Every structure is written in C-alpha cells, then in structure tokens.
Amino acid sequence: MDELARYIFNWCQDLLTNEEREAHKHMIVLQKIEHTDFEPQKNIMRKKWLSHNTEVLKLLENGEEEFCKNVIGRVLRENPKKEFLNLCPNCGVLARTPKAKQCPKCFHSWH
C-alpha cells in the first residue's frame, strides 16, 4: 500500500463507502490471521471478524492492490480539489497525518 492509500485508509475513513470500510477491515483481519500461529484464535477471527457480505467480497475479488487502487481512484475523482490532503506548502509532498506540520521529505515546518 503506497503513502496516499495508507493516508486515505487511516485518516479519511469518512470518504469511504460502508462496503469499502468493511473490505479494508476484512483485508486487515486476513493479514492478522496469516500472522497468527494459534489455530483457535484464527478460527474465532474467521468466524467473527471476516465479512460474509457478497458486495464486500466482490470488491476484494481482484486482490488487495486492485481494491486499493480502485478506492483511491474513486476518492480522488469525487474530491478533485483534494482538500482532505495535508500537503507541504513548500514541496507539495503528502504529510504523514492530517495534523502534521512538518514535511517528511524537505523537513519544512509550517507551525
């Protein structure tokens, strides 16, 4: 997941549809299951946390990368002014969070 996708999924959840939020949660749970060794815990996560909504699963049918690309494309199309992005006023790079006041690339500070 690139920086823009990480920023949108972490900080701009209100721009996502309910199905996209649920699909993102489904992706995270699959990653947790993959990195868990305790089989009873895996079964609980599969049963209680994974989505069984066909619309959500359809969003993920082409893989995580394609899903992220589609969501980012839709969000940018629907918000062409990109007012939700916190860009460095000096170089235009995306800050790490919406409230960050220092550029991660040029270290410009706009406090």
C-alpha positions as CSV (number, residue, x, y, z in Angstrom):
1,M,0.0,0.0,0.0
2,D,1.5,3.3,-1.0
3,E,1.5,6.5,1.1
4,L,-1.6,8.0,-0.4
5,A,-3.6,4.8,0.1
6,R,-2.3,4.5,3.7
7,Y,-3.2,8.2,4.4
8,I,-6.7,7.8,3.0
9,F,-7.5,4.5,4.7
10,N,-6.0,5.7,8.0
11,W,-7.2,9.3,8.2
12,C,-10.0,9.8,5.7
13,Q,-12.4,6.9,6.5
14,D,-15.4,9.3,6.1
15,L,-14.6,9.4,2.3
16,L,-15.0,5.6,2.0
17,T,-18.3,3.8,1.5
18,N,-19.5,1.4,4.1
19,E,-18.6,-1.5,1.9
20,E,-15.1,-0.1,1.3
21,R,-14.6,0.3,5.1
22,E,-15.7,-3.3,5.6
23,A,-13.5,-4.6,2.8
24,H,-10.5,-2.7,4.4
25,K,-11.3,-4.3,7.8
26,H,-11.5,-7.7,6.0
27,M,-8.1,-7.2,4.5
28,I,-6.6,-6.4,7.9
29,V,-8.2,-9.4,9.5
30,L,-6.8,-11.7,6.8
31,Q,-3.3,-10.3,7.5
32,K,-3.8,-10.9,11.2
33,I,-4.9,-14.5,10.6
34,E,-1.9,-15.0,8.4
35,H,0.5,-14.0,11.2
36,T,-1.2,-15.8,14.0
37,D,0.0,-19.3,15.0
38,F,-2.7,-20.2,17.4
39,E,-5.4,-22.1,15.4
40,P,-8.3,-21.5,17.8
41,Q,-7.7,-17.8,17.6
42,K,-7.6,-17.9,13.8
43,N,-11.0,-19.7,13.8
44,I,-12.5,-17.0,16.0
45,M,-11.2,-14.3,13.8
46,R,-12.5,-16.0,10.7
47,K,-15.9,-16.6,12.3
48,K,-16.5,-13.2,14.0
49,W,-14.4,-10.6,12.1
50,L,-14.3,-11.6,8.4
51,S,-17.0,-10.2,6.2
52,H,-19.5,-12.5,4.6
53,N,-21.2,-9.7,2.7
54,T,-21.1,-10.6,-1.1
55,E,-20.7,-6.9,-2.1
56,V,-17.6,-6.6,0.2
57,L,-16.1,-9.8,-1.1
58,K,-16.7,-8.7,-4.7
59,L,-14.6,-5.5,-4.0
60,L,-11.7,-7.7,-3.0
61,E,-12.0,-10.4,-5.7
62,N,-9.1,-8.9,-7.8
63,G,-6.8,-8.6,-4.8
64,E,-5.8,-6.0,-2.3
65,E,-3.7,-3.9,-4.7
66,E,-6.6,-3.6,-7.2
67,F,-9.0,-2.8,-4.4
68,C,-6.8,0.0,-3.0
69,K,-6.2,1.4,-6.5
70,N,-9.9,1.5,-7.2
71,V,-10.8,3.1,-3.9
72,I,-8.1,5.8,-4.3
73,G,-9.2,6.5,-7.8
74,R,-12.8,6.9,-6.8
75,V,-11.9,9.2,-3.8
76,L,-9.8,11.4,-6.0
77,R,-12.4,11.6,-8.7
78,E,-15.1,12.6,-6.2
79,N,-12.9,15.1,-4.5
80,P,-10.9,16.8,-7.3
81,K,-9.8,19.7,-5.1
82,K,-8.1,17.2,-2.7
83,E,-8.8,19.4,0.3
84,F,-8.6,16.4,2.6
85,L,-4.8,16.0,1.9
86,N,-2.3,17.7,4.1
87,L,0.4,18.7,1.6
88,C,3.6,20.5,2.3
89,P,3.3,24.2,1.3
90,N,7.0,24.1,0.3
91,C,7.4,21.0,-1.9
92,G,3.8,19.5,-2.2
93,V,4.6,16.2,-0.6
94,L,1.9,14.4,1.4
95,A,2.4,14.8,5.2
96,R,2.1,11.7,7.4
97,T,-1.1,12.8,9.1
98,P,-3.8,15.5,8.6
99,K,-2.5,17.4,11.6
100,A,1.3,17.1,10.8
101,K,3.1,20.4,10.4
102,Q,6.5,19.2,9.1
103,C,7.2,17.7,5.7
104,P,8.7,14.2,5.7
105,K,10.7,15.0,2.6
106,C,12.1,18.6,2.8
107,F,11.5,19.0,6.6
108,H,9.8,22.3,6.0
109,S,7.8,23.3,9.1
110,W,4.5,25.2,8.9
111,H,3.7,25.5,12.6
